[in-house]
Amino acid sequence: MEPCGTGGAAPADRRRPLGRRRVKREPRPLSARQEAVMAVVRFWIIEHGHGPTVREIGTRVGLSSTSSVAYQLAQLEKRGLISRTGREWSSCRLEAPAPPRRGLRSR
């Protein structure tokens, strides 16, 4: 009699073959809210020379919750579009997005 196979591993026929790489997906486009946050940050830095506070961004974008603004900023930071020089979000700066990789890859 064979064991019922309730271990944690997937059956051998459903596993990914060794040596094959997964296809890298194109990054998702920014959401409308992320675009609005980026526009506020960009405008504020041009006008004032430093980044806006979370409350200032929330007021201009229409978000009353500072945690939702911080979440959007964290998502933009994760994508590499903004970065912080300190702990405060008002120390954020814009980053140049990395150009998309095209052409042949070397092995």
C-alpha positions as CSV (number, residue, x, y, z in Angstrom):
1,M,0.0,0.0,0.0
2,E,1.3,3.5,-0.9
3,P,1.2,6.4,1.5
4,C,-1.7,8.9,0.9
5,G,0.7,11.7,0.0
6,T,-0.4,14.4,2.4
7,G,3.2,15.4,3.1
8,G,4.0,19.1,2.2
9,A,5.7,18.6,-1.1
10,A,4.0,18.7,-4.5
11,P,3.8,15.4,-6.5
12,A,6.9,14.9,-8.7
13,D,4.9,15.4,-11.9
14,R,3.8,18.9,-10.9
15,R,7.2,20.2,-9.9
16,R,9.1,22.6,-12.0
17,P,11.9,20.8,-13.9
18,L,15.4,21.7,-12.7
19,G,17.4,24.1,-14.8
20,R,14.3,26.0,-16.2
21,R,13.9,29.6,-15.2
22,R,10.6,31.3,-14.6
23,V,9.6,34.0,-17.0
24,K,10.2,37.5,-15.5
25,R,7.0,39.5,-15.7
26,E,6.8,43.1,-16.7
27,P,6.1,45.4,-13.8
28,R,2.5,46.5,-13.4
29,P,1.7,50.1,-14.3
30,L,1.2,52.5,-11.5
31,S,-2.3,52.8,-10.1
32,A,-4.2,56.1,-10.4
33,R,-3.5,56.8,-6.7
34,Q,0.2,56.0,-7.1
35,E,0.4,58.4,-10.1
36,A,-1.3,61.1,-8.1
37,V,1.1,60.6,-5.2
38,M,4.1,60.7,-7.6
39,A,2.7,63.9,-9.1
40,V,2.4,65.6,-5.7
41,V,5.9,64.5,-4.6
42,R,7.4,65.7,-7.9
43,F,5.6,69.1,-7.8
44,W,6.4,69.6,-4.1
45,I,10.1,68.9,-4.6
46,I,10.2,71.3,-7.6
47,E,8.4,74.1,-5.6
48,H,9.9,73.7,-2.2
49,G,13.2,71.8,-2.7
50,H,12.3,69.0,-0.3
51,G,9.7,66.3,-0.1
52,P,6.2,66.8,1.3
53,T,4.9,65.4,4.6
54,V,2.5,62.5,4.6
55,R,-0.3,64.9,5.7
56,E,0.4,67.3,2.9
57,I,0.3,64.4,0.3
58,G,-2.9,63.1,1.8
59,T,-4.6,66.5,1.6
60,R,-3.6,67.0,-2.0
61,V,-4.5,63.4,-3.1
62,G,-7.7,63.2,-1.0
63,L,-6.7,60.6,1.5
64,S,-7.5,61.3,5.1
65,S,-5.6,58.3,6.5
66,T,-1.9,58.9,6.9
67,S,-1.3,55.1,7.0
68,S,-2.8,54.8,3.5
69,V,-0.5,57.6,2.2
70,A,2.5,55.9,3.9
71,Y,1.5,52.6,2.3
72,Q,1.4,54.2,-1.2
73,L,4.8,55.8,-0.5
74,A,6.2,52.4,0.6
75,Q,5.0,50.8,-2.6
76,L,6.6,53.5,-4.7
77,E,9.8,53.1,-2.7
78,K,9.7,49.3,-3.2
79,R,9.5,49.9,-7.0
80,G,12.5,52.2,-6.8
81,L,10.7,55.4,-7.9
82,I,11.4,57.3,-4.7
83,S,13.8,56.9,-1.8
84,R,14.3,58.4,1.6
85,T,17.5,59.9,3.0
86,G,16.2,59.8,6.5
87,R,13.4,58.2,8.5
88,E,10.8,60.9,7.6
89,W,8.9,60.8,4.4
90,S,9.6,64.5,3.9
91,S,13.2,63.5,3.2
92,C,12.1,61.5,0.1
93,R,13.6,62.2,-3.3
94,L,12.7,61.0,-6.8
95,E,14.8,58.3,-8.3
96,A,15.3,57.8,-12.0
97,P,13.5,54.6,-13.1
98,A,15.8,51.8,-14.4
99,P,15.5,51.5,-18.2
100,P,13.8,48.3,-19.3
101,R,16.1,45.5,-20.3
102,R,15.9,44.6,-23.9
103,G,17.9,42.4,-26.3
104,L,19.8,39.2,-25.8
105,R,21.0,38.1,-22.4
106,S,24.5,36.6,-22.0
107,R,24.8,33.3,-20.3
